[in-house]
Amino acid sequence: MNTLTRASLAEAIYSQVGLSRNESAALLEAVLEHMAAALEAGEAVKISAFGTFMVRQKGQRVGRNPKTGVEVPILPRKVLSFRPSQVLKARINGQPLPSGTEDA
Amino acid sequence: MTKSELIAHLAAENPHLRQPDIELIVATIFDEITTALARGDRVELRGFGAFSAKKRDARTGRNPRTGAAVPVAGKAVPYFKPGKELRERVNGGEPQAAARAKVEA
């Protein structure tokens, strides 16, 4: 299994769009930064045919240090969750794209 | 924020680029991630997060209406694990330990 990084995505932009390598990398960064800023503001990010990133509020609960068994409160917090779209799920399994289903 | 709003932001910041090029850039990023996952690869974007496909084994399911056993084929499910930096930004910019220390202080 290979791991792709920013470099692979920037290279794809470079070869698909024909921008310079530098500018390709900068635009990739701008995309990620816009997404991160929206999520930081608590806003969901919906990318059609890919999925939705959203922020969920979690309440306080009691956790336990697994090593010492000491109870510690887990504070209320916000967590990020990703819901893949039907299209992404189908493409990952090499299936034909679902027709007439949601496109989020 | 939707994909088209994202494209509009990028277009406003990059007046030297044509709108179709910006659309292609955004499409290329998500296509490239999708293709990598379909190949069984992972995509790791430091500070943002990592995309991977988790394998689910084949199992025997049941038709909830009739109770009949139905074979369910194995499949891969896309998964996103947020990176440390993004996790902290979403949660108000603090790691849990720091937030707890503040409460206890």
Backbone of each chain as ProteinMPNN parsed JSONL, in Angstrom:
{"seq_chain_A": "MNTLTRASLAEAIYSQVGLSRNESAALLEAVLEHMAAALEAGEAVKISAFGTFMVRQKGQRVGRNPKTGVEVPILPRKVLSFRPSQVLKARINGQPLPSGTEDA", "coords_chain_A": {"N_chain_A": [[0.839, -1.2, 0.0], [0.593, 2.124, -0.959], [1.427, 5.453, 0.146], [0.039, 8.499, -0.491], [1.02, 11.919, -0.693], [0.966, 15.495, -0.036], [2.668, 16.247, -2.102], [2.111, 14.46, -4.219], [-0.502, 15.165, -4.893], [-0.169, 17.825, -5.617], [1.447, 17.453, -7.84], [-0.362, 16.189, -9.542], [-2.101, 18.313, -10.046], [-0.36, 20.014, -11.329], [0.177, 18.51, -13.695], [-2.382, 18.232, -14.778], [-3.506, 20.795, -15.008], [-1.553, 22.528, -15.765], [-0.302, 24.577, -14.394], [2.496, 26.175, -12.744], [4.806, 24.172, -10.8], [5.178, 25.234, -8.25], [2.991, 26.993, -8.005], [0.918, 25.175, -8.205], [1.232, 23.695, -5.862], [0.742, 25.745, -4.034], [-1.934, 26.34, -4.533], [-3.192, 23.957, -3.823], [-2.687, 24.021, -1.11], [-4.156, 26.296, -0.47], [-6.757, 25.389, -0.924], [-7.0, 23.407, 1.083], [-6.663, 25.029, 3.31], [-8.882, 26.784, 3.167], [-10.906, 24.929, 3.609], [-10.249, 24.03, 6.177], [-10.521, 26.42, 7.625], [-13.258, 26.966, 7.4], [-14.284, 24.771, 8.787], [-13.174, 25.242, 11.268], [-14.643, 27.427, 11.984], [-16.912, 26.169, 12.593], [-18.5, 25.425, 10.553], [-20.023, 23.243, 8.137], [-18.423, 21.384, 5.518], [-19.231, 20.76, 2.317], [-18.581, 18.628, -0.228], [-19.521, 17.876, -3.313], [-20.119, 14.659, -4.717], [-18.04, 13.632, -3.298], [-17.904, 13.975, -0.374], [-19.02, 14.944, 2.973], [-17.691, 17.09, 5.369], [-17.997, 17.539, 8.764], [-18.596, 19.344, 11.849], [-18.973, 18.098, 15.038], [-20.567, 18.453, 18.191], [-19.511, 17.268, 21.266], [-20.613, 16.005, 24.359], [-19.719, 16.301, 27.902], [-18.07, 13.518, 29.431], [-17.324, 10.69, 31.541], [-14.113, 9.477, 31.641], [-11.433, 7.059, 31.772], [-8.188, 6.622, 32.894], [-6.432, 4.301, 31.188], [-4.172, 3.033, 32.059], [-3.718, 3.581, 34.814], [-6.238, 3.435, 35.907], [-7.508, 5.56, 36.999], [-10.206, 7.785, 37.303], [-11.074, 10.274, 34.973], [-12.476, 13.36, 33.945], [-13.764, 13.695, 30.673], [-13.65, 16.424, 28.777], [-16.277, 18.564, 27.431], [-16.291, 18.739, 23.918], [-15.382, 19.561, 20.521], [-15.663, 17.625, 17.655], [-14.392, 16.445, 14.524], [-16.118, 15.076, 11.797], [-16.361, 12.866, 9.007], [-18.463, 12.251, 6.345], [-18.707, 10.027, 3.858], [-19.726, 10.387, 0.425], [-22.311, 8.723, -1.518], [-21.367, 8.368, -4.066], [-18.578, 8.394, -3.791], [-18.22, 6.113, -2.171], [-19.119, 4.127, -3.948], [-17.281, 4.409, -6.045], [-14.902, 3.684, -4.84], [-15.284, 1.018, -4.472], [-15.234, 0.133, -7.006], [-17.641, 0.127, -8.344], [-20.497, 0.723, -10.528], [-21.61, 4.108, -10.853], [-24.036, 5.245, -8.563], [-27.264, 5.994, -9.707], [-29.46, 8.754, -9.626], [-29.327, 8.982, -6.891], [-28.436, 10.646, -3.804], [-26.201, 13.413, -4.148], [-24.285, 14.393, -2.551]], "CA_chain_A": [[0.0, 0.0, 0.0], [1.362, 3.364, -1.026], [0.836, 6.624, 0.775], [0.212, 9.738, -1.261], [1.153, 13.102, 0.155], [0.721, 16.756, -0.741], [3.471, 16.306, -3.332], [1.419, 13.73, -5.285], [-1.668, 15.931, -5.318], [0.338, 19.01, -6.32], [1.926, 16.963, -9.132], [-1.554, 15.95, -10.363], [-2.588, 19.624, -10.487], [0.649, 20.47, -12.289], [0.04, 17.868, -15.002], [-3.739, 18.405, -15.315], [-3.905, 22.181, -15.256], [-0.472, 23.23, -16.436], [0.292, 25.662, -13.604], [3.842, 25.806, -12.306], [4.768, 23.274, -9.625], [5.001, 26.079, -7.067], [1.628, 27.497, -7.897], [0.066, 24.012, -7.953], [1.335, 23.401, -4.425], [0.113, 26.838, -3.292], [-3.39, 26.227, -4.653], [-3.61, 22.823, -2.99], [-2.658, 24.53, 0.266], [-5.277, 27.234, -0.315], [-7.975, 24.58, -0.818], [-7.027, 22.8, 2.416], [-6.817, 26.089, 4.303], [-10.283, 27.222, 3.146], [-11.717, 23.889, 4.246], [-9.934, 24.042, 7.615], [-11.058, 27.644, 8.23], [-14.709, 26.802, 7.517], [-14.529, 23.812, 9.866], [-12.803, 25.91, 12.512], [-15.775, 28.302, 12.301], [-18.04, 25.313, 12.922], [-19.313, 25.254, 9.364], [-19.792, 21.988, 7.435], [-17.872, 21.541, 4.171], [-19.856, 19.754, 1.457], [-17.964, 18.492, -1.546], [-20.407, 16.934, -3.989], [-19.479, 13.467, -5.287], [-16.922, 13.208, -2.455], [-18.418, 13.761, 0.977], [-19.252, 16.108, 3.823], [-16.925, 17.192, 6.606], [-18.776, 18.368, 9.675], [-18.13, 19.447, 13.228], [-19.995, 17.647, 15.983], [-20.323, 18.82, 19.585], [-19.629, 16.118, 22.172], [-20.796, 16.407, 25.751], [-18.735, 15.79, 28.861], [-18.331, 12.173, 29.949], [-16.241, 10.241, 32.408], [-13.2, 8.51, 31.044], [-10.571, 6.422, 32.754], [-6.825, 6.391, 32.412], [-6.38, 2.844, 31.088], [-2.986, 2.502, 32.739], [-3.816, 3.695, 36.266], [-7.612, 3.218, 36.35], [-8.033, 6.78, 37.624], [-11.273, 8.432, 36.527], [-10.843, 11.669, 34.601], [-13.564, 13.83, 33.086], [-13.426, 14.084, 29.31], [-14.364, 17.688, 28.657], [-17.053, 18.749, 26.203], [-15.359, 19.132, 22.857], [-15.907, 19.49, 19.164], [-14.884, 16.699, 16.84], [-14.635, 16.52, 13.095], [-16.433, 13.783, 11.211], [-16.456, 12.867, 7.548], [-19.437, 11.319, 5.779], [-18.439, 9.867, 2.426], [-20.921, 10.382, -0.413], [-22.592, 7.443, -2.192], [-20.521, 8.296, -5.253], [-17.228, 8.009, -3.341], [-18.277, 4.707, -1.737], [-19.234, 3.278, -5.132], [-16.042, 4.455, -6.829], [-13.868, 2.949, -4.12], [-15.538, -0.402, -4.652], [-15.233, -0.148, -8.43], [-19.002, -0.117, -8.814], [-21.06, 1.805, -11.337], [-22.1, 5.194, -10.018], [-25.478, 5.161, -8.321], [-27.967, 7.068, -10.416], [-30.643, 9.247, -8.933], [-29.17, 9.062, -5.443], [-27.908, 11.94, -3.369], [-24.944, 13.756, -4.795], [-23.492, 15.158, -1.575]], "C_chain_A": [[0.874, 1.25, 0.0], [0.651, 4.46, -0.266], [1.124, 7.831, -0.094], [0.29, 10.9, -0.288], [0.768, 14.336, -0.659], [1.433, 16.785, -2.087], [2.758, 15.616, -4.491], [0.231, 14.52, -5.8], [-1.235, 17.176, -6.09], [0.812, 18.621, -7.721], [0.752, 16.721, -10.083], [-2.103, 17.272, -10.888], [-1.657, 20.164, -11.572], [0.418, 19.839, -13.664], [-1.35, 18.055, -15.611], [-4.014, 19.828, -15.771], [-2.803, 22.977, -15.947], [0.0, 24.474, -15.704], [1.718, 25.243, -13.252], [3.725, 24.896, -11.09], [4.526, 24.074, -8.352], [3.566, 26.515, -6.891], [0.642, 26.351, -7.639], [0.049, 23.689, -6.468], [0.613, 24.467, -3.608], [-1.414, 26.735, -3.366], [-3.93, 25.063, -3.846], [-3.706, 23.285, -1.536], [-3.834, 25.469, 0.518], [-6.596, 26.471, -0.156], [-8.089, 24.006, 0.596], [-7.276, 23.859, 3.486], [-8.261, 26.62, 4.342], [-11.172, 26.212, 3.852], [-11.51, 23.927, 5.762], [-10.558, 25.25, 8.295], [-12.57, 27.534, 8.401], [-15.033, 25.87, 8.677], [-14.224, 24.433, 11.225], [-13.944, 26.818, 12.967], [-17.036, 27.49, 12.604], [-18.949, 25.009, 11.743], [-19.005, 23.908, 8.701], [-19.234, 22.28, 6.046], [-18.418, 20.402, 3.312], [-19.203, 19.749, 0.099], [-18.776, 17.444, -2.304], [-19.585, 15.856, -4.673], [-18.269, 13.016, -4.472], [-17.413, 12.931, -1.035], [-18.572, 15.06, 1.734], [-18.392, 16.012, 5.078], [-17.765, 18.026, 7.55], [-18.244, 18.3, 11.095], [-19.261, 19.016, 14.14], [-19.583, 18.005, 17.398], [-20.519, 17.58, 20.453], [-19.763, 16.614, 23.601], [-19.712, 15.851, 26.648], [-19.097, 14.361, 29.258], [-17.143, 11.757, 30.792], [-15.404, 9.205, 31.683], [-12.321, 7.945, 32.141], [-9.197, 6.283, 32.133], [-6.622, 4.877, 32.372], [-5.19, 2.245, 31.846], [-3.177, 2.49, 34.259], [-5.226, 3.427, 36.79], [-8.235, 4.442, 37.003], [-9.098, 7.409, 36.719], [-10.909, 9.876, 36.222], [-12.019, 12.124, 33.749], [-13.031, 14.122, 31.694], [-14.293, 15.298, 29.032], [-15.233, 17.724, 27.404], [-16.116, 19.223, 25.107], [-16.045, 19.029, 21.516], [-15.031, 18.536, 18.379], [-15.327, 16.798, 15.388], [-15.057, 15.145, 12.61], [-16.625, 13.95, 9.713], [-17.477, 11.825, 7.13], [-19.181, 11.192, 4.297], [-19.746, 9.856, 1.63], [-21.101, 8.997, -1.03], [-21.668, 7.254, -3.383], [-19.107, 7.831, -4.868], [-17.212, 6.537, -2.924], [-18.304, 3.775, -2.947], [-17.917, 3.244, -5.901], [-14.927, 3.667, -6.157], [-14.038, 1.453, -4.275], [-15.62, -0.79, -6.127], [-16.612, -0.45, -8.984], [-19.467, 1.009, -9.706], [-21.632, 2.866, -10.42], [-23.598, 5.056, -9.809], [-26.171, 6.295, -9.053], [-29.176, 7.469, -9.6], [-30.515, 9.257, -7.421], [-28.564, 10.406, -5.098], [-26.518, 12.174, -3.95], [-24.079, 14.582, -3.844], [-22.237, 14.393, -1.295]], "O_chain_A": [[1.764, 1.412, 0.835], [-0.561, 4.411, -0.058], [2.274, 8.149, -0.396], [-0.296, 10.87, 0.795], [0.312, 14.239, -1.799], [0.894, 17.272, -3.081], [2.785, 16.111, -5.618], [-0.023, 14.547, -7.004], [-1.852, 17.54, -7.091], [0.606, 19.367, -8.677], [0.845, 17.007, -11.276], [-2.526, 17.353, -12.042], [-2.102, 20.696, -12.59], [0.454, 20.533, -14.681], [-1.49, 18.039, -16.834], [-4.671, 20.048, -16.788], [-3.07, 23.969, -16.625], [0.633, 25.342, -16.306], [2.096, 24.088, -13.444], [2.685, 24.849, -10.433], [3.767, 23.652, -7.479], [2.993, 26.429, -5.805], [-0.352, 26.533, -6.936], [-1.006, 23.441, -5.886], [-0.046, 24.156, -2.616], [-2.106, 27.009, -2.385], [-5.003, 25.161, -3.251], [-4.669, 22.983, -0.831], [-4.437, 25.441, 1.59], [-7.448, 26.855, 0.645], [-9.14, 24.104, 1.229], [-8.006, 23.621, 4.448], [-8.8, 26.877, 5.419], [-12.078, 26.582, 4.598], [-12.468, 23.865, 6.531], [-11.07, 25.14, 9.409], [-13.111, 27.956, 9.423], [-15.945, 26.138, 9.459], [-14.924, 24.182, 12.206], [-14.191, 26.97, 14.163], [-18.101, 28.058, 12.844], [-20.019, 24.419, 11.897], [-17.854, 23.473, 8.701], [-19.543, 23.319, 5.462], [-18.111, 19.232, 3.543], [-19.259, 20.733, -0.638], [-18.726, 16.259, -1.973], [-18.482, 16.117, -5.153], [-17.543, 12.117, -4.896], [-17.347, 11.8, -0.553], [-18.294, 16.139, 1.211], [-18.37, 14.985, 5.757], [-18.205, 19.115, 7.182], [-17.555, 17.359, 11.49], [-20.382, 19.513, 14.026], [-18.416, 17.884, 17.77], [-21.558, 16.924, 20.387], [-19.08, 17.559, 23.996], [-18.89, 15.038, 26.224], [-20.273, 14.027, 29.406], [-16.088, 12.391, 30.761], [-15.911, 8.2, 31.183], [-12.455, 8.316, 33.307], [-9.063, 5.873, 30.98], [-6.639, 4.231, 33.42], [-5.218, 1.074, 32.225], [-2.84, 1.508, 34.919], [-5.404, 3.214, 37.989], [-9.358, 4.378, 37.504], [-8.898, 7.542, 35.512], [-10.484, 10.616, 37.11], [-12.511, 11.36, 32.919], [-11.968, 14.726, 31.546], [-15.521, 15.214, 29.049], [-14.969, 17.012, 26.435], [-15.23, 20.038, 25.364], [-17.141, 18.482, 21.393], [-13.804, 18.623, 18.427], [-16.456, 17.175, 15.073], [-14.43, 14.147, 12.965], [-16.996, 15.016, 9.222], [-17.377, 10.659, 7.509], [-19.409, 12.141, 3.546], [-20.763, 9.364, 2.12], [-20.166, 8.196, -1.064], [-21.238, 6.14, -3.682], [-18.52, 6.981, -5.539], [-16.294, 5.799, -3.284], [-17.605, 2.762, -2.975], [-17.484, 2.184, -6.355], [-14.102, 3.053, -6.833], [-13.065, 0.701, -4.219], [-16.024, -1.904, -6.46], [-16.753, -1.184, -9.962], [-18.923, 2.113, -9.666], [-22.093, 2.554, -9.322], [-24.343, 4.784, -10.751], [-25.707, 7.435, -9.019], [-29.828, 6.638, -8.969], [-31.498, 9.515, -6.727], [-28.223, 11.2, -5.975], [-25.767, 11.233, -4.205], [-23.243, 15.373, -4.281], [-21.407, 14.836, -0.502]]}, "seq_chain_B": "MTKSELIAHLAAENPHLRQPDIELIVATIFDEITTALARGDRVELRGFGAFSAKKRDARTGRNPRTGAAVPVAGKAVPYFKPGKELRERVNGGEPQAAARAKVEA", "coords_chain_B": {"N_chain_B": [[-19.972, 25.337, 3.81], [-19.854, 24.837, 0.36], [-18.706, 22.932, -2.526], [-18.875, 24.653, -4.728], [-18.844, 27.152, -3.487], [-16.318, 27.105, -2.367], [-14.808, 27.129, -4.717], [-15.512, 29.67, -5.634], [-14.333, 31.314, -3.643], [-11.608, 30.765, -4.115], [-11.377, 31.718, -6.703], [-11.775, 34.432, -6.336], [-9.489, 35.083, -4.929], [-7.524, 34.536, -6.726], [-7.227, 36.179, -9.231], [-5.838, 36.009, -11.616], [-6.254, 33.524, -12.656], [-8.306, 31.416, -14.72], [-11.789, 30.733, -14.339], [-12.655, 28.063, -15.167], [-10.235, 26.7, -14.903], [-9.764, 26.813, -12.171], [-11.911, 25.303, -11.287], [-11.123, 22.874, -12.353], [-8.782, 22.393, -10.903], [-9.761, 21.997, -8.289], [-11.437, 19.791, -8.741], [-9.511, 17.947, -9.575], [-8.005, 17.499, -7.244], [-9.857, 16.154, -5.49], [-10.548, 14.012, -7.106], [-8.108, 12.715, -7.401], [-7.603, 11.857, -4.816], [-9.772, 10.091, -4.515], [-9.189, 8.182, -6.54], [-6.797, 7.147, -5.56], [-7.67, 5.923, -3.191], [-9.339, 3.982, -4.288], [-7.464, 2.366, -5.463], [-6.444, 1.253, -3.242], [-4.623, 2.658, -1.842], [-3.379, 5.048, 0.625], [-3.969, 8.499, 1.551], [-2.129, 11.006, 2.819], [-2.249, 13.999, 4.435], [-0.417, 16.076, 5.995], [-1.158, 17.723, 9.037], [-3.668, 18.266, 8.166], [-5.188, 15.851, 7.597], [-5.812, 12.282, 7.151], [-6.762, 10.163, 4.497], [-8.206, 6.994, 4.073], [-9.024, 3.637, 3.001], [-11.113, 1.442, 4.54], [-11.259, -2.018, 4.977], [-14.102, -4.117, 4.81], [-15.196, -7.235, 5.831], [-16.824, -9.945, 4.029], [-20.142, -10.876, 4.908], [-22.941, -12.532, 6.498], [-26.012, -11.238, 6.074], [-29.311, -10.179, 7.087], [-32.524, -10.125, 5.69], [-34.505, -7.692, 6.873], [-37.246, -7.675, 6.799], [-38.232, -10.21, 5.999], [-36.591, -11.941, 7.314], [-34.92, -13.656, 6.056], [-31.735, -15.132, 5.349], [-29.115, -13.34, 3.853], [-26.404, -13.169, 1.687], [-23.796, -10.833, 2.195], [-21.57, -9.026, 0.346], [-18.005, -8.494, 0.738], [-16.521, -5.242, 1.288], [-15.019, -2.003, 0.691], [-14.675, 0.803, 2.806], [-14.658, 4.285, 2.774], [-12.551, 6.332, 4.822], [-11.825, 9.005, 7.032], [-9.31, 10.43, 8.886], [-8.886, 13.0, 11.006], [-6.139, 15.282, 11.125], [-3.748, 16.205, 13.699], [-3.386, 18.994, 14.014], [-5.639, 20.109, 12.696], [-7.671, 18.949, 14.182], [-7.293, 20.198, 16.625], [-7.721, 22.864, 15.904], [-10.45, 22.847, 15.178], [-11.527, 22.304, 17.613], [-11.385, 24.663, 19.031], [-8.757, 25.406, 19.212], [-7.189, 24.224, 21.199], [-5.337, 21.546, 22.662], [-6.705, 18.622, 24.275], [-5.494, 18.04, 26.778], [-4.393, 20.471, 27.587], [-6.661, 22.035, 27.823], [-7.886, 20.74, 29.931], [-6.071, 21.127, 31.996], [-6.403, 23.813, 32.368], [-9.003, 23.949, 33.363], [-8.684, 22.624, 35.763], [-6.954, 24.254, 37.092]], "CA_chain_B": [[-19.31, 25.693, 2.55], [-19.973, 23.795, -0.656], [-17.614, 22.944, -3.496], [-18.936, 25.856, -5.573], [-18.405, 28.303, -2.681], [-14.866, 26.978, -2.296], [-14.296, 27.588, -6.016], [-15.703, 31.125, -5.682], [-13.29, 31.908, -2.796], [-10.314, 30.643, -4.797], [-11.415, 32.583, -7.884], [-11.616, 35.811, -5.86], [-8.105, 35.269, -4.489], [-6.588, 34.294, -7.835], [-7.845, 36.778, -10.421], [-5.087, 35.688, -12.838], [-6.642, 32.206, -13.149], [-9.649, 31.357, -15.282], [-12.709, 29.934, -13.526], [-12.611, 26.621, -15.473], [-8.996, 26.13, -14.37], [-9.954, 26.623, -10.731], [-12.797, 24.144, -11.145], [-10.321, 21.681, -12.658], [-7.858, 22.181, -9.775], [-10.52, 21.421, -7.169], [-11.859, 18.45, -9.149], [-8.318, 17.087, -9.619], [-7.636, 17.113, -5.876], [-10.755, 15.134, -4.94], [-10.427, 12.834, -7.986], [-6.839, 12.049, -7.117], [-7.8, 11.16, -3.531], [-10.68, 8.974, -4.783], [-8.486, 7.155, -7.311], [-5.819, 6.515, -4.673], [-8.403, 5.028, -2.29], [-9.828, 2.857, -5.085], [-6.287, 1.489, -5.662], [-6.055, 0.7, -1.946], [-3.599, 3.523, -1.244], [-3.876, 6.086, 1.516], [-3.528, 9.853, 1.238], [-1.842, 11.639, 4.098], [-1.979, 15.426, 4.294], [0.021, 16.478, 7.334], [-1.808, 18.897, 9.594], [-5.074, 18.265, 7.757], [-5.737, 14.551, 7.945], [-5.458, 11.176, 6.257], [-7.864, 9.394, 3.931], [-7.859, 5.614, 3.785], [-10.194, 2.8, 2.765], [-11.097, 0.31, 5.475], [-11.897, -3.229, 4.424], [-15.147, -4.799, 5.58], [-15.314, -8.609, 5.345], [-18.134, -10.426, 3.608], [-20.87, -11.394, 6.069], [-24.308, -12.934, 6.188], [-26.963, -10.304, 6.633], [-30.693, -10.684, 7.077], [-33.573, -9.236, 5.22], [-35.22, -7.395, 8.121], [-38.679, -7.899, 6.665], [-38.576, -11.627, 5.917], [-35.708, -12.73, 8.17], [-34.11, -14.549, 5.233], [-30.305, -14.85, 5.343], [-28.659, -12.83, 2.562], [-24.955, -12.934, 1.739], [-23.386, -9.455, 1.908], [-20.187, -9.098, -0.132], [-17.042, -7.61, 1.392], [-16.374, -3.973, 0.58], [-14.127, -1.038, 1.325], [-15.397, 1.994, 3.238], [-13.724, 5.407, 2.922], [-12.408, 6.794, 6.195], [-10.971, 10.187, 7.164], [-8.852, 10.689, 10.25], [-8.381, 14.372, 11.033], [-4.794, 15.466, 11.665], [-3.689, 16.831, 15.022], [-3.55, 20.445, 13.923], [-7.023, 20.408, 12.341], [-8.474, 18.545, 15.328], [-7.186, 21.249, 17.64], [-8.37, 24.091, 15.412], [-11.894, 22.65, 15.248], [-11.899, 22.292, 19.022], [-11.083, 25.93, 19.684], [-7.326, 25.677, 19.236], [-6.443, 23.688, 22.334], [-5.366, 20.103, 22.877], [-7.523, 18.26, 25.437], [-4.722, 18.113, 28.024], [-4.242, 21.879, 27.958], [-7.978, 22.496, 28.244], [-8.156, 20.156, 31.24], [-5.188, 21.793, 32.956], [-6.99, 25.13, 32.64], [-10.175, 23.733, 34.203], [-8.248, 22.206, 37.09], [-6.145, 25.31, 37.723]], "C_chain_B": [[-19.454, 24.537, 1.576], [-18.797, 23.899, -1.618], [-17.66, 24.219, -4.343], [-18.542, 27.116, -4.793], [-16.887, 28.295, -2.533], [-14.222, 27.508, -3.578], [-14.404, 29.111, -6.122], [-14.649, 31.856, -4.838], [-11.948, 31.92, -3.525], [-10.246, 31.572, -5.999], [-11.174, 34.039, -7.466], [-10.162, 36.086, -5.463], [-7.086, 35.156, -5.62], [-7.138, 34.842, -9.139], [-7.095, 36.454, -11.725], [-5.459, 34.319, -13.407], [-8.07, 32.243, -13.687], [-10.506, 30.425, -14.421], [-12.657, 28.437, -13.869], [-11.337, 25.954, -14.948], [-9.123, 25.875, -12.874], [-10.86, 25.429, -10.47], [-12.014, 22.854, -11.36], [-9.358, 21.361, -11.506], [-8.583, 21.48, -8.63], [-10.944, 19.991, -7.511], [-10.68, 17.48, -9.123], [-7.942, 16.599, -8.229], [-8.525, 15.98, -5.376], [-10.747, 13.866, -5.798], [-9.203, 12.01, -7.643], [-6.951, 11.262, -5.802], [-8.675, 9.92, -3.758], [-9.965, 7.833, -5.502], [-7.485, 6.413, -6.432], [-6.526, 5.526, -3.753], [-8.899, 3.795, -3.042], [-8.701, 1.859, -5.364], [-5.888, 0.803, -4.366], [-4.958, 1.51, -1.275], [-4.219, 4.455, -0.21], [-3.324, 7.441, 1.093], [-3.348, 10.579, 2.551], [-1.446, 13.086, 3.888], [-1.683, 15.962, 5.688], [-0.657, 17.749, 7.803], [-3.284, 18.943, 9.247], [-5.722, 16.943, 8.141], [-5.334, 13.498, 6.944], [-6.717, 10.459, 5.802], [-7.382, 7.971, 3.711], [-9.154, 4.853, 3.521], [-10.094, 1.616, 3.71], [-11.866, -0.857, 4.875], [-12.963, -3.761, 5.376], [-15.287, -6.195, 4.988], [-16.726, -8.91, 4.863], [-18.831, -10.992, 4.845], [-22.252, -11.847, 5.615], [-25.249, -11.958, 6.869], [-28.344, -10.937, 6.635], [-31.62, -9.645, 6.485], [-34.46, -8.944, 6.426], [-36.72, -7.674, 8.007], [-39.024, -9.39, 6.722], [-37.717, -12.493, 6.83], [-34.818, -13.671, 7.381], [-32.641, -14.149, 5.283], [-29.881, -14.43, 3.946], [-27.149, -12.642, 2.639], [-24.646, -11.48, 1.391], [-21.904, -9.521, 1.533], [-19.287, -8.17, 0.685], [-16.921, -6.315, 0.609], [-15.36, -3.101, 1.308], [-14.938, 0.209, 1.652], [-14.395, 3.136, 3.404], [-13.726, 5.941, 4.355], [-11.477, 7.995, 6.218], [-10.603, 10.362, 8.621], [-8.256, 12.09, 10.279], [-6.981, 14.425, 11.646], [-4.85, 16.254, 12.961], [-4.01, 18.323, 14.964], [-5.004, 20.828, 13.637], [-7.957, 20.067, 13.502], [-8.478, 19.645, 16.384], [-7.852, 22.548, 17.192], [-9.881, 24.002, 15.543], [-12.376, 22.76, 16.689], [-11.47, 23.569, 19.749], [-9.602, 26.147, 19.928], [-6.553, 25.123, 20.407], [-6.454, 22.174, 22.329], [-6.132, 19.814, 24.165], [-6.766, 18.445, 26.751], [-4.601, 19.556, 28.518], [-5.566, 22.425, 28.484], [-8.277, 21.983, 29.646], [-7.328, 20.862, 32.316], [-5.787, 23.139, 33.357], [-8.188, 24.998, 33.574], [-9.755, 23.423, 35.63], [-7.517, 23.316, 37.833], [-7.033, 26.27, 38.513]], "O_chain_B": [[-19.204, 23.385, 1.931], [-17.994, 24.829, -1.539], [-16.619, 24.803, -4.645], [-17.97, 28.044, -5.365], [-16.247, 29.346, -2.568], [-13.229, 28.234, -3.537], [-13.498, 29.766, -6.638], [-14.129, 32.891, -5.255], [-11.246, 32.931, -3.555], [-9.197, 32.147, -6.289], [-10.466, 34.782, -8.146], [-9.667, 37.199, -5.642], [-5.948, 35.61, -5.5], [-7.477, 34.084, -10.047], [-7.652, 36.606, -12.812], [-5.037, 33.976, -14.511], [-8.923, 32.982, -13.195], [-10.008, 29.455, -13.849], [-12.618, 27.611, -12.957], [-11.356, 24.777, -14.588], [-8.654, 24.857, -12.366], [-10.619, 24.641, -9.555], [-12.211, 21.868, -10.649], [-9.146, 20.194, -11.177], [-8.089, 20.5, -8.074], [-10.829, 19.089, -6.682], [-10.824, 16.332, -8.702], [-7.601, 15.431, -8.046], [-8.024, 14.964, -4.895], [-10.921, 12.766, -5.274], [-9.248, 10.781, -7.599], [-6.453, 10.141, -5.696], [-8.366, 8.837, -3.262], [-10.108, 6.668, -5.132], [-7.339, 5.196, -6.543], [-6.042, 4.412, -3.553], [-8.883, 2.689, -2.502], [-8.944, 0.659, -5.487], [-5.083, -0.128, -4.381], [-4.421, 1.095, -0.249], [-5.436, 4.631, -0.173], [-2.334, 7.52, 0.366], [-4.301, 10.75, 3.311], [-0.436, 13.376, 3.245], [-2.595, 16.261, 6.459], [-0.727, 18.734, 7.068], [-4.07, 19.582, 9.947], [-6.682, 16.912, 8.91], [-4.601, 13.779, 5.995], [-7.617, 10.182, 6.595], [-6.274, 7.759, 3.217], [-10.245, 5.359, 3.783], [-9.111, 0.875, 3.688], [-12.965, -0.702, 4.342], [-12.752, -3.844, 6.586], [-15.476, -6.338, 3.78], [-17.687, -8.233, 5.229], [-18.172, -11.532, 5.734], [-22.672, -11.576, 4.491], [-25.278, -11.864, 8.096], [-28.517, -12.088, 6.232], [-31.506, -8.449, 6.752], [-35.102, -9.854, 6.95], [-37.387, -7.888, 9.02], [-39.972, -9.792, 7.396], [-38.061, -13.644, 7.098], [-34.035, -14.414, 7.972], [-32.325, -12.959, 5.262], [-30.239, -15.08, 2.963], [-26.662, -12.01, 3.576], [-25.168, -10.95, 0.41], [-21.083, -10.011, 2.309], [-19.753, -7.182, 1.253], [-17.185, -6.285, -0.593], [-14.907, -3.431, 2.404], [-15.79, 0.625, 0.866], [-13.391, 2.978, 4.098], [-14.766, 5.994, 5.012], [-10.465, 8.016, 5.518], [-11.473, 10.434, 9.489], [-7.231, 12.341, 9.646], [-6.685, 13.687, 12.585], [-5.857, 16.886, 13.282], [-4.798, 18.839, 15.757], [-5.541, 21.75, 14.251], [-8.911, 20.794, 13.777], [-9.515, 19.979, 16.957], [-8.469, 23.247, 17.995], [-10.528, 24.96, 15.967], [-13.477, 23.24, 16.957], [-11.221, 23.544, 20.954], [-9.223, 26.976, 20.755], [-5.395, 25.486, 20.613], [-7.481, 21.569, 22.021], [-6.201, 20.667, 25.05], [-7.325, 18.948, 27.726], [-4.696, 19.823, 29.716], [-5.598, 23.177, 29.457], [-8.855, 22.702, 30.46], [-7.824, 21.154, 33.405], [-5.701, 23.556, 34.512], [-8.377, 25.822, 34.468], [-10.373, 23.888, 36.587], [-7.466, 23.317, 39.063], [-6.533, 27.223, 39.112]]}, "name": "protein", "num_of_chains": 2, "seq": "MNTLTRASLAEAIYSQVGLSRNESAALLEAVLEHMAAALEAGEAVKISAFGTFMVRQKGQRVGRNPKTGVEVPILPRKVLSFRPSQVLKARINGQPLPSGTEDAMTKSELIAHLAAENPHLRQPDIELIVATIFDEITTALARGDRVELRGFGAFSAKKRDARTGRNPRTGAAVPVAGKAVPYFKPGKELRERVNGGEPQAAARAKVEA"}
